Amino acid sequence: RRANFINMVKHLADVPEKNVEREINLTKESPYRQGYHVESESGSLGDPNGFSYFNHQYHLFYQWSPLAFSQTPHYTQHGWKHLVSKNLVDWQDLGAGIESDTVLDKHGTYSGSALPVGDQLFLMYTGNTWTNTESEDDWHRVPYQVGAMMDKDNHVEKWMQPLLTGPLEGYTGHFRDPKIFKKNDEYYAVLGIQRENLTGSALLVKSSDLHDWQIVGEVKAKHEDFGYMWECPDYYELDNHGVLEFCPQGLESQGNKFKNIYQNGYLIGQKMNLKSGEFNCGHFHELDKGFDFYAMQTMRDTKGRKILMAWMGLPEIKYPTEKYHYTGCMIFPRELHVKNGLIVQKPVDEIKDLYQEEYDSELTLDEKLVEIKAEENNRRDIKLELDCSQAYDTVLDLFANEDNTQHLRLIFNHKKQEFIVNRSNCGIAIAETYGVERSCHLNLDQKIIVRILQDTSSAEIFLNDGQDVFSMRVFTAKDNHRIFASSHNGSAKLRAEIHQLR
Ligand code: FRU
């Protein structure tokens, strides 16, 4: 399979136009196309990369294989797609941002990040290459950390001298995903790395000129044996705390935690000592507890906000959109804060730029199923205030068909003090091997606030101002757009404010 990498077409522009168009046209036929979430016009979308603010606009790149599902031979490599936006809502697609066209990245322009430097945007990413020096079948990875500069015309100039080359001594070829940041006039980056004993870690490196990089050492966070690889680490300081986000692979699920194929989350504590990598922190928290969330990346914008992007999807999971030759979408960007020592997340306020009709209702719920009034499409920002302290449980069904035999089910179980989202009855099943429910503890003796961003084929659920968040893809029949609610063994009070979105 790897031998196929040789002789690949390097630039999308060299693929016959009709092949590309065929893919885009097929993707357009999908009934699952999102309304306001970033997705690819064809092919696969993965990790957000280079998320930044530069030249008066937001820049978002992502892992992209435009012809991932096509029959076009010899073009399946990863590159970075490039988008820009003034408001984090309306994105302009600038096409291929970086392609895998040099000796340093010939087998994949893997994930990385960006930082404005002077009047340019510095990009730092992993160039993936495979070699088989010893024998025909002995392929192994040689990862290069690559630097590049993008000017105000969005022209990217790659640096041909690698910043760092793996495998480093004591580590395997899994060494990737640099996330750059600046502190006290010094540049730093954290990268995911695998030790020779096959445990994952994050490596801290630093530079004063962006060319010459030194290894500070591993981030010392007392998580020595925590999965076999940490992908996409991101270190930042927020509200006087240090936060290390990453995606550990190979964790066993524990109760209602770590249910997905790969995990996402963060360590939080004191600010990291950047001289030694010492990071005094507590235990690992899942950032998003839903079914589909991975490879998150943050940026700080000029308003001072810490903003999170992530792939609403997971590696190696098959999605029904593949039939239309595309997969993946981004979450709607979220603003982060620290509250009671934990990260809280909320959709950025610019969501209001999408507001159309508003529906308000106040209901007393009981055994009888009531339909909550809303428009006949699933693009909504739903804000709920729920008092279910007098009921056994309260149920909210989204993406429901007329007789509510199909739905995405949200259960607020007062008896068990638990929130559960169940995806088993939606229409098309996905990733069922990893379970059909996700849940968390929730104190339902008191009123709770629920916020749900719904789109054609996704839901992002925020509990109590984003203390717990669940993101997921939902693939239903086209006219499953109803909302139902009921409560059992007692009544519940519900106030709903629903904004339909353009
Ligand atoms: C995470 C990841 C990264 C890598 C990229 C390649 O999804 O595996 O570690 O850089 O995807 O597409």
Residues whose N, C-alpha, C, O or C-beta is under 5 A from the ligand:
A	BS01	FRU	D47 Q63 H78 Y110 S111 R176 D177 E231 C232 A295 P315
